[in-house]
Amino acid sequence: MVLLIDAYNLILSYAYAYNVSEDDIQANMEQLRKNDWFQQYVRCEPYRQLLISDKDVRLRIGKLNNKRLAKNPHKESYQHIVAKALQKKIIVSDA
């Protein structure tokens, strides 16, 4: 029983560790805007709407590591993460 309670507490603490504020999202968006590939998403209307208003896409962007993103905003893995989040939402909306 104690093991079950410990596991539950671990899961809860992990969920709260990723609390993302609007400030985190905005800061990461500013860093990502330095990239040409992100600018292309901003110019394309369906992606633009997702970046502006979709909670899940914005949350995923906010979860990016702020310090690493500030050091190297051009890293390819960020493009992959953002593209995957956007494509997932586009596929869901088309279905």
C-alpha positions in Angstrom: 0.0 0.0 0.0 2.8 2.4 0.9 4.4 1.7 -2.5 1.2 2.6 -4.3 1.0 5.9 -2.4 4.6 6.6 -3.2 4.0 5.9 -6.9 0.9 8.2 -6.9 2.9 11.0 -5.2 5.7 10.6 -7.8 3.2 10.9 -10.6 1.6 14.0 -9.1 5.0 15.7 -8.5 6.0 14.9 -12.1 2.8 16.5 -13.5 3.3 19.6 -11.4 7.0 19.9 -12.5 5.8 20.9 -15.9 3.6 23.8 -15.0 4.0 26.1 -17.9 3.1 29.8 -17.6 2.1 32.1 -20.4 5.4 33.9 -19.8 7.3 30.7 -20.6 5.3 30.2 -23.8 5.9 33.8 -24.9 9.7 33.7 -24.1 10.0 30.5 -26.1 8.0 31.8 -29.0 10.3 34.9 -29.1 13.3 32.6 -29.4 11.7 30.4 -32.0 10.8 33.4 -34.1 14.5 33.8 -34.8 14.2 30.8 -37.1 13.2 30.8 -40.8 11.3 27.6 -40.4 9.2 29.0 -37.5 8.5 32.1 -39.6 7.1 29.9 -42.3 4.7 28.3 -39.8 3.6 31.8 -38.6 2.9 32.8 -42.2 0.8 29.7 -43.0 -2.7 30.3 -41.8 -3.7 26.9 -40.3 -0.4 26.7 -38.4 -0.7 30.3 -37.4 -4.0 29.8 -35.8 -2.7 26.7 -33.9 0.3 28.7 -32.6 -1.9 31.5 -31.5 -4.8 29.7 -29.9 -4.3 26.0 -29.5 -3.7 25.1 -25.9 -1.8 21.9 -26.5 0.5 23.3 -29.1 1.3 26.4 -26.9 1.8 24.1 -23.9 4.3 22.0 -25.9 6.2 25.1 -26.9 6.2 26.3 -23.4 7.7 23.1 -22.1 10.9 23.6 -24.2 13.9 24.3 -22.0 14.2 28.1 -21.9 17.9 28.2 -21.2 18.9 25.7 -24.0 16.5 27.4 -26.4 18.1 30.8 -25.6 21.6 29.4 -26.2 20.8 27.7 -29.5 17.4 28.5 -31.0 18.4 27.0 -34.4 18.7 23.5 -33.1 16.9 20.9 -35.3 15.2 19.1 -32.5 13.1 22.2 -31.7 11.9 22.2 -35.3 11.0 18.5 -35.0 9.1 19.1 -31.7 7.1 22.0 -33.0 6.4 20.3 -36.3 5.2 17.2 -34.6 2.8 19.1 -32.3 1.4 21.1 -35.2 1.0 18.1 -37.5 -0.8 16.2 -34.7 -3.3 18.9 -34.4 -3.8 19.3 -38.2 -4.4 15.6 -38.5 -6.9 15.6 -35.7 -8.8 18.6 -37.2 -9.0 17.0 -40.6 -10.4 13.7 -39.3 
